Amino acid sequence: MKTVFVVDDNAEDLAAAKQALSGSYQVLTIPSAEKMFWLLSETTPDIILLDIEMPEMDGLTALAKFMANEYAARIPVMLLSSSANAEVEAKGISLGAVDFISKPFSPPLMLNRIKNHLRIGDLVKNRTERIEQLQKSIVFTFANIVESRDKVSAGHITRISQYIKVLVKAMIARDVYPEELADWDLNTTISSAHLHDVGKIVVSELILNKQDKLTHEEYSEIKRHTTEGEKIIEQMITQTGDSLFLYNAKLFAGAHHEKWDGTGYPRGLQEEDIPLQGRIMALVDVYDALVSERPYKPAITCDEAAEIIKKDSGTAFDPLIVDVFSEIKGEFAEIVKKTSKDT
């Protein structure tokens, strides 16, 4: 059964809406926009009926805030109003509302409109999911091509994805950077992380796979992969339009070699000036490099890698993220063990 949010400060209107809709939908009545946003962190509705005239945060303000989130904006919002005002209606449509319903409402009319918008929403959702699946397939293939030039151990991209998934979930559970993570879509974040090393496509394979110590010039060439990755993704944004997926990918590519103490590259960013995507990738990328065999070094154990990560807390890595990692390092070790068997 599909879920409908009805957001209105008028208790009588909430009761009337619930009575009219409860036979066809799961109806959640919500007395304010503030409580709606809190509930959205727990439940994703199929459609929202949002009253315009509410104290504290009115419907149009709430709609603008809601539409600022790319993934929340896919949920259709119908505005409720007790007064006909063409200017207000036009503003609501410009902000992203799909329809208006006048109060007091006609239950048959409201049911019919909700049914139509949900049908359209299902069609759009199915099309969007197909496009996203194609996008992920292309990205994963592209990332594998880059990885094949850099003779890293098999399964690097797969492990990176799994590390990020368990780490971000653990950060959320422990209320670490809650405001930043509240806007993250985990599946999008994981997919975009696949492009963190895309800039290596411009680096010579001779340098990428050199077994001896790199010269100063060669190391400078390697370091270019961060800014070159940003440029490649920026070209994608120019050609296809900005998106949360590409925005995340650019941050992963450009910031994953920055260090907490400011000694990283390419910009020498420090502490929380480093995007959270970069701080997370810095840890998981180094961990995977440590536990993997590379042309220039043997692999070390997961316990040894965890000790190195812990030792570099506050210098290379964000201390709060290291603390979370230290609590779940066993899950990282299990990922290494499983992917080693698979390969």
Secondary structure, 3 states (H helix, E strand, C coil): CCEEEEECCCHHHHHHHHHHHCCCCEEEEECCHHHHHHHHCCCCCCEEEEECCCCCCCHHHHHHHHHCCCCHHHCCEEEEECCCCHHHHHHHHHHCCCEEEECCCCHHHHHHHHHHHHHHHHHHHHHHHHHHHHHHHHHHHHHHHHHHHCCCCCCHHHHHHHHHHHHHHHHHHCCCCHHHHCCCCHHHHHHHHCCCCHHHHHCCHHHHCCCCCCCHHHHHHHHHHHHHHHHHHHHHHHHHCCCHHHHHHHHHHHHCCCCCCCCCCCCCCCHHHCCHHHHHHHHHHHHHHHHCCECCECCCCHHHHHHHHHHCECCCECHHHHHHHHHHHHHHHHHHHHHHHHC
